[in-house]
Amino acid sequence: MAGYTFIQRTLPKTFSQPALHVYNTPAHLLLQSKKGWLIFELIGPQAEICARICVNIKNKIATSPARAPFGSCEIYAKVNATTVEKFLRYVDETVHQKGVKQFVIKDKPVLYEATQAKHLYKVLVHKLKFTTMQDVSSIISVSKTPLYAQMKISERQKAVKASKLFSFNICTSVEYKRVYDFIYTCRKERNQTLSLSWRELKRTLSGLPNRFLFFNLTDEKNIVAAAIVIRVSETIWYTFYYAHVSTYNKVSPVVYLLSCIYDCAAKEKVKLFDLGTSMLHTSVNKSLLHFKQSVGAKTTAKHTFIKNY
């Protein structure tokens, strides 16, 4: 612990130690909430930033993140478990002193950083007495091996059939609104909603250029499937939204679309292709989870830590 210090500050325009994931960058944090941020940093013996957690406080509730798939603590250097524990205890006590009644920390999927996730769980649950809620996420490991080879035979057959019927496209910015509207319509037909309106997504795209990728499949006239993907980091892509028209349910064109996006990810040396959680409120959506497993995804936990004061 010698030589380490803890600091808290307001949200700066930039971080001298860049965030590992897009959701913890100043640009994304400001999109989540324009105010209420407290930035906690663990400073090392050489004045280097070893760890950081960004916490938003509103209505006596502290959250990390305010509005994103995850926030939580990022560790940038080798730090022993005792030091991390003392740092998070400092964060916990400081937040409590500010009159917060509940502290919620939404962590990344375990497969992103398995060792770090294990240590964080031990500190927050066993040492700091947070309770935990567990979601189920699905992640595809990207390699030189085609996604077809990882799929179950039934899904592989659908992908092969769809490859003969549809054309894969990487969309330009002038097509973004059309892709969003297509996905919105598909979701609406299934009585599902999107977390962001087009206006909100447009603002996000403006604040985070080059972090979003839009893809679609088309037949001779129309879009039949589409996806919006986020570059979470240099090595992780996350499927933000995806959908296909119900007309082609038997072919399930999303399967072929995912295989094409996987190929793009492999070319950019991406390591993980995150298909998101498979939750319906607080329960596992078994059919959605089965689909993701069928196309080659591994199932992993995603923890949300909660403490009431």
Buried (B, 14 or more C-beta within 10 A) or exposed (E): EEEBEBEBEEBEEEBEBEBBBBBBBBBBBBBBBEEBBBBBBBBBEEEEBBBBBBBBBEEEBBBBBBBBBBBBBBBBEEBEEEBBBBBBBBBBEBBBEEEBEBBBBBBBBBBBBEEBBEBBBBBBBEBBEBEBEEBBBBBBEBEEEBBBEBBEEEBBEBBBBBBEBBEBBEBEEEBBEBBBEBBBEBBEEEEEEBEBEEEEBBEBBEBBEEBBBBBBBBBEEEBBBBBBBBBBBEBBBBBBBBBBBEEBEEBBBBBBBBBBBBBBBBEEEBBBBBBBBBBEEEEBBEEBBEBBBBBBBBBBBBBBBBBEE
